[in-house]
Amino acid sequence: MEYTYCALLLHKAGKDVNEENLKKVVVAAGVEADDSKIKSLVASLKGVDIDKELESASLVATAPAKGAPAEDVAEEKKPEKPKEEKKEAAAEGLSALFG
């Protein structure tokens, strides 16, 4: 994953994503460079429009999942107990302590 981030960093900086530049960034990040991974990544990125891929990835990430509810389930609130019930429950709990 570090290699991918380094490639994205090079791309964002407007630098050529090649083996030499990628190795420099990986080493500068404090990661031991694996030449085979670097070669593989550079070869797989050859001919790829990174800007276009990032744009399509961000569109996919923001699209709601199929079958997902329109409202966030976490936002559902439980009906609150009346204050009298809360006080009674608290009193029962205290009486259990001092019995």
LUMBADO-803644 format. One record per residue (C-alpha): residue number from 1; residue in one letter; chain; x, y, z. Coordinates in steps of 0.25 Angstrom, whole numbers, plus 2048, in hexadecimal, padded with zeros to 3 digits. Layout:
N
+-----+------+------+------+-------+-----+
| pos | code | unit | east | north |  up |
+-----+------+------+------+-------+-----+
| NUM |    A |    A |    X |     Y |   Z |
...
+-----+------+------+------+-------+-----+
This chain:
99
+-----+------+------+------+-------+-----+
| pos | code | unit | east | north |  up |
+-----+------+------+------+-------+-----+
|   1 |    M |    A |  800 |   800 | 800 |
|   2 |    E |    A |  80C |   809 | 803 |
|   3 |    Y |    A |  810 |   808 | 7F4 |
|   4 |    T |    A |  802 |   80C | 7EF |
|   5 |    Y |    A |  802 |   818 | 7F9 |
|   6 |    C |    A |  810 |   81C | 7F4 |
|   7 |    A |    A |  80C |   81B | 7E5 |
|   8 |    L |    A |  800 |   824 | 7E8 |
|   9 |    L |    A |  809 |   82E | 7EF |
|  10 |    L |    A |  812 |   82F | 7E3 |
|  11 |    H |    A |  806 |   830 | 7DA |
|  12 |    K |    A |  800 |   83C | 7E3 |
|  13 |    A |    A |  80D |   843 | 7E3 |
|  14 |    G |    A |  80E |   842 | 7D3 |
|  15 |    K |    A |  81A |   839 | 7D3 |
|  16 |    D |    A |  81C |   82D | 7CA |
|  17 |    V |    A |  817 |   820 | 7D1 |
|  18 |    N |    A |  823 |   817 | 7CD |
|  19 |    E |    A |  82C |   80D | 7D5 |
|  20 |    E |    A |  837 |   817 | 7D9 |
|  21 |    N |    A |  82D |   822 | 7DE |
|  22 |    L |    A |  824 |   818 | 7E5 |
|  23 |    K |    A |  830 |   811 | 7EC |
|  24 |    K |    A |  835 |   81F | 7F1 |
|  25 |    V |    A |  828 |   822 | 7F7 |
|  26 |    V |    A |  826 |   814 | 7FD |
|  27 |    V |    A |  834 |   815 | 804 |
|  28 |    A |    A |  831 |   823 | 808 |
|  29 |    A |    A |  825 |   81E | 80F |
|  30 |    G |    A |  82D |   815 | 817 |
|  31 |    V |    A |  829 |   808 | 810 |
|  32 |    E |    A |  832 |   7FE | 80B |
|  33 |    A |    A |  831 |   7FE | 7FC |
|  34 |    D |    A |  82D |   7F1 | 7F5 |
|  35 |    D |    A |  832 |   7F2 | 7E6 |
|  36 |    S |    A |  828 |   7E8 | 7E2 |
|  37 |    K |    A |  81C |   7EF | 7E8 |
|  38 |    I |    A |  821 |   7FC | 7E2 |
|  39 |    K |    A |  823 |   7F6 | 7D4 |
|  40 |    S |    A |  815 |   7EF | 7D5 |
|  41 |    L |    A |  80E |   7FC | 7D9 |
|  42 |    V |    A |  815 |   804 | 7CE |
|  43 |    A |    A |  811 |   7FA | 7C4 |
|  44 |    S |    A |  803 |   7F9 | 7C8 |
|  45 |    L |    A |  801 |   808 | 7C8 |
|  46 |    K |    A |  807 |   809 | 7BA |
|  47 |    G |    A |  7FC |   80F | 7B0 |
|  48 |    V |    A |  7F3 |   812 | 7BC |
|  49 |    D |    A |  7EC |   820 | 7BD |
|  50 |    I |    A |  7EE |   822 | 7CC |
|  51 |    D |    A |  7E5 |   82E | 7CD |
|  52 |    K |    A |  7DA |   827 | 7C6 |
|  53 |    E |    A |  7DB |   81B | 7CF |
|  54 |    L |    A |  7DB |   823 | 7DC |
|  55 |    E |    A |  7CF |   82A | 7D7 |
|  56 |    S |    A |  7C7 |   81E | 7D4 |
|  57 |    A |    A |  7CC |   818 | 7E1 |
|  58 |    S |    A |  7C7 |   824 | 7E9 |
|  59 |    L |    A |  7B9 |   823 | 7E2 |
|  60 |    V |    A |  7B8 |   814 | 7E6 |
|  61 |    A |    A |  7BC |   818 | 7F4 |
|  62 |    T |    A |  7B1 |   822 | 7F6 |
|  63 |    A |    A |  7A6 |   81A | 7EF |
|  64 |    P |    A |  79C |   814 | 7F9 |
|  65 |    A |    A |  79C |   805 | 7FA |
|  66 |    K |    A |  791 |   7FD | 7F4 |
|  67 |    G |    A |  786 |   7FA | 7FD |
|  68 |    A |    A |  78B |   804 | 808 |
|  69 |    P |    A |  781 |   80B | 810 |
|  70 |    A |    A |  77F |   81A | 80C |
|  71 |    E |    A |  780 |   81E | 81B |
|  72 |    D |    A |  78C |   81B | 823 |
|  73 |    V |    A |  788 |   810 | 82D |
|  74 |    A |    A |  792 |   816 | 838 |
|  75 |    E |    A |  789 |   822 | 838 |
|  76 |    E |    A |  77D |   81B | 83D |
|  77 |    K |    A |  77A |   81F | 84C |
|  78 |    K |    A |  774 |   817 | 856 |
|  79 |    P |    A |  768 |   81D | 85C |
|  80 |    E |    A |  76C |   823 | 86A |
|  81 |    K |    A |  766 |   81F | 877 |
|  82 |    P |    A |  75E |   829 | 87E |
|  83 |    K |    A |  766 |   830 | 88A |
|  84 |    E |    A |  75E |   829 | 894 |
|  85 |    E |    A |  761 |   81B | 88F |
|  86 |    K |    A |  770 |   81F | 88F |
|  87 |    K |    A |  770 |   824 | 89D |
|  88 |    E |    A |  769 |   817 | 8A2 |
|  89 |    A |    A |  773 |   80F | 89B |
|  90 |    A |    A |  77E |   817 | 8A1 |
|  91 |    A |    A |  778 |   815 | 8AF |
|  92 |    E |    A |  776 |   806 | 8AD |
|  93 |    G |    A |  785 |   805 | 8AA |
|  94 |    L |    A |  789 |   80D | 8B6 |
|  95 |    S |    A |  781 |   805 | 8BF |
|  96 |    A |    A |  787 |   7F8 | 8BA |
|  97 |    L |    A |  795 |   7FE | 8BE |
|  98 |    F |    A |  791 |   802 | 8CC |
|  99 |    G |    A |  786 |   7F7 | 8CE |
+-----+------+------+------+-------+-----+
